[in-house]
Amino acid sequence: MKRTPPDRKAQAKRAALNALKRVRRQADRAEVKLSDWEGEFLGSVEERVKTYGRAFGDPEKGGPGEAFSALQSVKLKEIAAKAKGEKKDMPRKPFKRRAKPYSED
């Protein structure tokens, strides 16, 4: 019996929709109030994934087999962490220039 290889786009679409449902469900169970922006973000991303199979139009913003762009996946992880009640890490400090190890005389 021959099987056809799985459709990567369909797998990415299902995984993305499941991730969105999981985050929304976590927020509801933990009774965390998502901001208006976060709720709108989840809704619009879900709508675009259902319609187009991916949530971004520019192919340079994400991988060819992915449904979320890099920034969308970061924001989704932040919302999931908020729903779990995890604390945010300390903000990163920018790199500082080191003093020159020797003087130029």
N, C-alpha and C positions, 0 to 999 in steps of 0.2 A: 504494500500500500504506500503510495507516494503522497507526501504531504507538501503543501506549498510553504515557502518560508513565511514567517509572520510579517505582517504589514507594520513597519516601524512607525509610520505616522499614526496609525490607529492605536498602537501601544502607547505612544507619547501622549496622545489625546486622552486616553483612558487614565493614564497615570496622573496627568495634570488635573483632570476633573476630580479624581479621587483625592488628590492633595488639597484641592480647594475645599472639598466637602469635609475633609478631616480637620482642617484649620477652623472652619466655621463651627463644626460640631464641638471641638475643644473649647472654643470661646463660649459657646452656649452652655456647655456643662460646667465650666468654671465660673459662669456668670460674670465674665469680663465684659465690660462695656467697650466695644470697639468705637473708635471715632467715626464720624460721618465719612471722612475720607477713606478710612480703611474698609468700611462696609461697601462704599461705592467702588473701591479698587477691586475687591473680591468679586462683586457682581459684574463689573465690566469685563474683567479678565475671564470669568466663567462664560459670559456671553460670547466673547470673541473666540474662545477655545471651541465652544459648541458649534459656532458658525463656520470658522475658518480652519479649525484644527490646530491653530497656534495663536498666541496672544500678541504677536508683534509682526509687523510687516516687513521691516528691514532685515534681510538675511544676515547682515553683518553683526547684528546685535545678539545673536544666539546661534547655537549649533544647528546643523541641518536636521537632526532628528529630535530636537527639543521643542516643547510647546511654550516654554517661558523664555524670555530673554534673561540675561545675567542679572540685571537690576530687578526684574520682576521676581526672580527666584530669591534674591536677597531680601526683598521687602516681604515676601511670603514667609520666609524664615523668621523675620522680625515679628510679624503678626503671630506666628505660632509660638514664639518664645513669650510674647505678651500673654497669650491665652494660657500657657503653662504656668505663668507667674514667675518666670526666670528673671533674674535681675540683669540689667544691661551691664556690659563690661565698661570699664573706665574708658573715657574717650582717649583716642590715641593722640600723642603729642607729635608735632611735626619734627622731622630730623633737624638737628642743629649742626651747623658747620663747625668742624673741629678747628681748633687753632693750629696754625702751621707748626709742625714739629721742629722746624729749624728756621732761623732767620736768614734772609738773603742779604748778605753784606757785600 
